Amino acid sequence: MSPLLRLSEAIDWLTDRFGVLAKWAVLLSCLISAGNAAFRYAFDNSSNGLLEIQWYLFAACVMLGAAQVLRVNEHVRVDVVYGRFSGKGQALIDLAGFCLFLVPVMLVMIHYSWPLFMKMFISKEMSSNAGGLIRWPAMLLLPLGFSLVLLQGVSEIIKRVAWLAHKYNGEFHYERPLQ
């Protein structure tokens, strides 16, 4: 179990680094948005490139930050049902969700988004807007983000199994099941 927990720690470390990038993407997106709006009202002029970079940065925030949301256990779930279970029940629900839904869906999303990214990368597709940007950097965020969520899902599976085996005392806020 120890090598798997080290792998989980490495994945968590990677997720934290991309989470920092997601935070900076939010800030930059807000600053560019405010600057573009001020420029538009002050000089009656705007830039499609600046509008598109805001979208790219927002996509980076969502796609690079999703794994961090999963890591800190703030993802969406039905807490009305989930909260009625003990720590062991919650860990088992998490495991079932990760194994039956998260991992297969992320694999499908990676499978479909990678060729789309490659097509745009190879063709050097550009936005149809005047002054628009190349599209592949935004499209790269899809397989990258889905891969990060998949990796974090693997980390969470490792931690839940270790927790159930009494080999992990990390952050889930579960109570230790009674023996």
C-alpha positions in Angstrom: 0.0 0.0 0.0 2.9 2.3 0.7 4.1 2.7 -3.0 0.5 3.4 -4.0 0.2 6.1 -1.3 3.4 7.7 -2.6 1.9 7.6 -6.1 -1.2 9.3 -4.7 0.9 12.0 -3.0 2.7 12.6 -6.3 -0.6 13.0 -8.2 -1.9 15.3 -5.4 1.3 17.4 -5.8 0.8 17.6 -9.6 -2.9 18.5 -9.1 -1.9 21.3 -6.6 0.5 22.8 -9.2 -2.2 22.9 -11.9 -4.6 24.3 -9.3 -2.2 27.2 -8.9 -2.2 27.7 -12.7 -6.0 27.7 -12.6 -6.0 30.4 -9.9 -3.7 32.6 -12.0 -5.9 32.0 -15.0 -8.9 33.4 -13.1 -7.0 36.5 -12.1 -5.6 37.1 -15.6 -9.0 36.6 -17.2 -10.5 39.2 -14.8 -7.7 41.7 -15.5 -7.9 41.2 -19.3 -11.7 41.5 -19.1 -11.6 44.7 -17.1 -8.8 46.2 -19.3 -10.7 45.3 -22.5 -13.9 46.9 -21.2 -12.1 50.0 -20.1 -10.3 50.3 -23.4 -13.6 49.7 -25.3 -15.4 52.5 -23.4 -12.5 54.9 -23.3 -11.4 54.5 -26.9 -14.5 53.0 -28.5 -12.3 50.1 -29.7 -12.0 46.4 -28.7 -10.0 43.4 -29.6 -11.3 40.0 -30.6 -8.0 38.5 -29.6 -8.4 39.8 -26.0 -12.0 38.5 -25.9 -10.8 35.1 -27.0 -7.9 35.0 -24.6 -10.5 35.6 -21.8 -12.3 32.5 -22.9 -9.1 30.5 -23.1 -8.1 31.6 -19.6 -11.6 30.7 -18.3 -11.3 27.3 -20.0 -7.9 26.9 -18.3 -9.5 27.8 -14.9 -12.2 25.1 -15.3 -10.2 22.4 -17.0 -7.0 22.8 -14.9 -8.9 23.4 -11.6 -11.4 20.5 -11.8 -8.9 18.0 -10.5 -8.1 20.3 -7.5 -11.8 20.5 -6.7 -11.9 16.7 -6.6 -8.7 16.6 -4.5 -10.1 18.8 -1.8 -13.3 16.9 -1.8 -15.5 19.8 -2.9 -17.0 18.2 -6.0 -20.7 17.9 -6.6 -22.5 15.0 -5.0 -26.0 14.4 -3.5 -25.1 15.2 0.1 -28.7 14.6 1.2 -28.2 10.9 0.6 -24.4 10.8 1.1 -24.6 12.5 4.6 -26.8 9.8 5.9 -24.1 7.2 5.7 -21.2 6.5 8.1 -17.6 7.1 7.2 -17.3 3.6 5.8 -20.5 4.0 3.8 -19.3 7.4 2.4 -15.9 5.9 1.4 -17.7 3.0 -0.4 -20.0 5.5 -2.2 -17.0 7.5 -3.2 -15.2 4.4 -4.5 -18.2 3.3 -6.5 -18.6 6.7 -8.0 -14.9 7.0 -8.9 -14.7 3.5 -10.4 -18.1 3.3 -12.1 -18.5 6.9 -13.3 -15.5 9.1 -13.0 -12.8 6.8 -14.5 -14.9 5.5 -17.4 -16.2 9.0 -18.3 -12.8 10.6 -18.2 -11.4 7.8 -20.4 -14.2 8.4 -22.9 -13.7 12.2 -22.8 -9.9 11.8 -23.3 -10.6 9.4 -26.2 -12.8 11.9 -28.0 -11.0 15.2 -27.1 -7.4 14.1 -28.1 -8.1 13.6 -31.8 -10.0 17.0 -31.9 -7.0 18.7 -30.3 -4.6 16.9 -32.8 -6.7 17.9 -35.8 -6.6 21.6 -34.7 -2.9 21.4 -33.9 -2.0 19.9 -37.2 -4.2 22.2 -39.3 -3.2 25.3 -37.2 -6.9 26.2 -37.1 -7.6 29.9 -36.4 -10.6 31.6 -35.1 -12.9 33.0 -37.8 -13.1 36.3 -35.9 -10.9 39.1 -37.2 -7.8 39.3 -34.9 -8.8 35.9 -33.5 -6.3 33.4 -32.0 -5.2 29.9 -32.9 -7.5 27.4 -31.4 -5.3 24.4 -30.5 -4.1 25.8 -27.1 -7.7 26.0 -25.9 -8.5 22.6 -27.4 -5.4 21.1 -25.6 -7.1 22.1 -22.3 -9.7 19.4 -22.8 -7.6 16.2 -22.9 -5.2 17.8 -20.4 -8.0 18.6 -17.9 -9.7 15.3 -18.4 -6.4 13.5 -17.8 -5.8 15.5 -14.6 -9.2 14.5 -13.3 -8.6 10.9 -14.2 -5.2 10.9 -12.4 -6.8 12.6 -9.4 -9.6 10.0 -9.5 -6.9 7.3 -9.3 -5.3 9.1 -6.3 -8.7 9.3 -4.6 -9.4 5.6 -5.2 -6.0 4.8 -3.7 -6.7 6.9 -0.6 -10.2 5.5 -0.1 -9.0 1.9 -0.3 -6.1 2.7 2.1 -8.5 4.5 4.4 -10.8 1.5 4.5 -7.8 -0.7 5.2 -6.8 1.6 8.1 -3.6 2.6 6.3 -4.4 6.2 5.6 -5.5 9.0 8.0 -5.8 11.8 5.4 -8.4 14.3 4.6 -11.9 13.0 3.9 -13.6 14.1 7.1 -14.9 10.6 7.5 -15.2 9.2 11.0 -13.2 6.0 11.5 -15.7 3.1 11.2 -16.4 1.1 14.4 -14.7 -2.2 14.6 
